[in-house]
Structures are given as structure tokens and as C-alpha cells.
Amino acid sequence: MEYTSSGGPAAADFSELFADLVRCETRLYNALSDRLRARHGIVTSQYEFLSYLRDHPGCRVADLAAEFAIGVGATSKGVDRLEKQGWAARRPNPADRRSSLLALTDDGARLVEEAERTFTDGLAELLGGALDGPALSAVAQAFSTLRTVLERDQVGTPIG
């Protein structure tokens, strides 16, 4: 890694790191989508939404949007698509008439259960095939730390 005269990493290194992060994320996301589509008829974003709904019953669209750092409008459209397929349902929120609570349907619960193995096996193959145990642990720790700081400071949180 190159360093500036002040001792910090060179700006070019940050640009390269950013490019690597984005390109790796895109390739992993696309590869997982290909596997999920072929085996279960869904893409990665749908799997992630279904998985979140399974693990957070009674959540709201706003909760999904916050978790995935995407706009509420895009999240609502994603939930609409899940509803259209019969995998999720909106229920009235007794505490707030302006929002709905989200739930998986029985079909959605079965789908996410079936797709989970494809997802986790795909990740294990893609990541484990490229990184040994210590490297994978180091990457996981680095990303966890970075995510914690970005979320704590509300960096990149969409508005609306």
C-alpha cells in the first residue's frame, strides 16, 4: 500500500479499494442471482427480502428499507412483487394506520427455506474458493467494522 507524506494511505489506494469492493459485490450478487434464478425462480434481492421477513416477522417496509439502505419507494415496489407472487402479505398495523406489517406466506416461507441452501452454498463456494480461512476471517472482520461505523454515522442512508 502506498502512503502519503502525512503517513495515511494514498488517495489512489482508496479509489482502487472502492473499485474492488464494488466490482466484487456486483459479481457475487450476480452469481448468486444466477443460481437462485435457475433453482428457485428468484433473484438475490428477493431472497434477501424473504430472508429478512422470515427473521423479522411483523416488520414494516421502512424497516426493510433501513436494513438494506435503499429508498422506501424501491422497497415498497419490491414488496409489491413478492405479494404478487404470493410470497408475502401486508397486514394492517394496529399501532399505525398509515403503515402495514409484513409477513411471509406459507409459500414464501417454503421458498426462502429452499433457497437458503443455494444461497449459503453459493457463498461458501465463491468466497471459500478464493480466500483461505485466515484471509476470509480478516475480510469478514474488516467489513463488519466498516459497516458498523457507516451505520452508526448514518452514512449513505437514503432519504425518503
Secondary structure as the mmCIF struct_conf table of DSSP 4:
data_model
#
loop_
_struct_conf.conf_type_id
_struct_conf.id
_struct_conf.beg_label_comp_id
_struct_conf.beg_label_asym_id
_struct_conf.beg_label_seq_id
_struct_conf.end_label_comp_id
_struct_conf.end_label_asym_id
_struct_conf.end_label_seq_id
STRN STRN1 TYR A 3 TYR A 3
TURN_TY1_P TURN_TY1_P1 SER A 5 SER A 6
BEND BEND1 GLY A 7 GLY A 8
STRN STRN2 PRO A 9 PRO A 9
HELX_LH_PP_P HELX_LH_PP_P1 ALA A 10 ALA A 10
HELX_RH_AL_P HELX_RH_AL_P1 ALA A 11 HIS A 40
BEND BEND2 GLY A 41 GLY A 41
HELX_RH_AL_P HELX_RH_AL_P2 THR A 44 ASP A 55
BEND BEND3 HIS A 56 HIS A 56
TURN_TY1_P TURN_TY1_P2 PRO A 57 GLY A 58
HELX_RH_AL_P HELX_RH_AL_P3 VAL A 61 PHE A 68
TURN_TY1_P TURN_TY1_P3 ALA A 69 ALA A 69
HELX_RH_AL_P HELX_RH_AL_P4 VAL A 72 LYS A 84
TURN_TY1_P TURN_TY1_P4 GLN A 85 GLY A 86
BEND BEND4 TRP A 87 TRP A 87
STRN STRN3 ALA A 88 PRO A 92
TURN_TY1_P TURN_TY1_P5 PRO A 94 ALA A 95
TURN_TY1_P TURN_TY1_P6 ARG A 97 ARG A 98
STRN STRN4 SER A 100 LEU A 104
HELX_RH_AL_P HELX_RH_AL_P5 ASP A 106 GLY A 128
TURN_TY1_P TURN_TY1_P7 GLY A 129 ALA A 130
BEND BEND5 LEU A 131 LEU A 131
HELX_RH_AL_P HELX_RH_AL_P6 GLY A 133 ARG A 152
TURN_TY1_P TURN_TY1_P8 ASP A 153 GLY A 156
#
